[in-house]
Amino acid sequence: MIEFAYSENFSMSDDTSTRRKFLSRAAAASLAIGSIDRLPNQLAANEQQAAQDIFRRGKAEHCIVLWLGGGAGQIDTFDPKRKGDPKEKKPGSYYEAIDTIVPDVQLCEHLPGCAKVMDRINLIRTVHHDAINEHTAATNRMHTGRLTSGTIVYPSIGSIVAHQKGPAGQGVPAYVVIGYPNLTRGPGFLGAKHSYIYLTDTKAGPAGLTRPPDISAARQQRREQLSTTLRNAYVQRHASDRQIADYVGTALEADRLAGPEFSGVFQLDREPADLREAYDSEFGQRCLLARRLIERGVRFIEVAHNLNFVNGTGWDVHLGGIRNQHVLIRQLDRALSTLIQDLEEKKLLEKTLIVVATEFGRPAEFDNGGGRAHHANAFSVVLAGGGLKGGKVIGQTDELAMKILNTPVSVPDLHATIHAALGINPAEELYAGDRPVPITDNGQPADELFA
């Protein structure tokens, strides 16, 4: 409480000095009251500044996310338990477990390559979220770190990294998706400038960046000149429209990417044959391309493992789809273990954070067809490289990988860990118009992973 000192004999007819003292005291009191009104905002600002000052800044410069769309079961991959029996409806793992080079850490029997490089890998076995067990909602949750909102479209983690860091080289995009486009990978309120380019063919590169064979260079040049004239005139008529400016910026970036310097990155046949063979499948070739994109300066790459034709369902192993799940796991094993060693040999592993993620896991119980349903209460995410410590296991689940026993890791915590590894403060605020939005929803990085 502010107390005002006064004199019962005070009169406004006193001399000038007294009047000046009164005005001075009144002004001081007014300032004090204003300071109290601003105190909550000052405390919040101080708290945010403290968070910016103390967050664990990592060493990574790039990020490759291997996305196992469909819901990869933790109990059949990175958190194996006792073996079950689908015919007898006995809950448990579908496969046997094997030891790794890290004591007391086991993986599925179809991950022998990862077992040999487990000292470069970290397992987070207690990721969980509260989105409904439905693919679209869960995929959005994992990519944006937030539940879907009716008032704001949140950006994906890839777009946030592109916004915060930009490309690490000239003439390359900041963000590439090797797979099909999807709104959940998009920039949200950050705008088109921070979106991705995508490709589905590792040989041809992004659609629209290569001149069709029936269009001559001269004709292409005339087209570009006409396009530039029309575009500039339209921009001048709508100078205050941010969406148009973002779209034009994206188009200009696409023009730059159409040059020979960037298009050369897709020539995988320049790589040694034995290395391409080590990467194995089409998914592995995508991972090889991701390494080449990293070398050119792309900041964030998502590689989708969505080859549904392998077992008819991809990682969404309901009913009989689980019977050939081992094919997917083996492809992941070959690609991931080779990528880790390839990056290491090229002195890029410390600079590149590898994330293996999915929208949710699978329960230990089997359905009527011998497959598995969805399970978001506990599942696994892999982090490797990026200057993090290796061979760590965060969190423990129960005997069937269904419940978290200790060290739960929320999706905001996972995002905070990824951002911190890339030197991005997870508490920093972005702006959706005038509305401040923290990069993560109060996520806390996993400090035990930072050297």
Buried (B, 14 or more C-beta within 10 A) or exposed (E): EEEEEEEEEEEEEEEEEBEEEBEEEEEEEEEEEEEEEEEEEEEEEEEBEEBEEEBBEBBBBBBBBBBBBBBBBBBBBBBBBEEBEBEEEEBBBBBEBBEBEBEEBBBBBBBBBBBBBBEBBBBBBBBBBEBBBEBBBBBBBBBBBBBBEEEBBBBBBBBBBBBBBEBBBEBBBBBBBBBEBBEBBBBBBBBBBBBBBBBBEBEEBBEEBEEEEEEEEEEEEEEEEEEEEEBEEEBEEEEEEEEBBBBBBBEEBBEBBBEEEBBEBBEBEEBEEEBBEBBBBBBBBBBBBBBBBBBBBBBBBBBBBBBBEBBEBBBBBBBEBBBBBBBBBBBBBBBBBBBBBBBBEEEBBBBBBBBBBBBBBBBBBBBEBBBBBBBBBBBBBBBBBBBBEBBBBBBBBEEBBBEBEEBBBBBBBBBBBBBBBBBBBBBBEBEBEEEEBBBBBEBBBBEEBBE
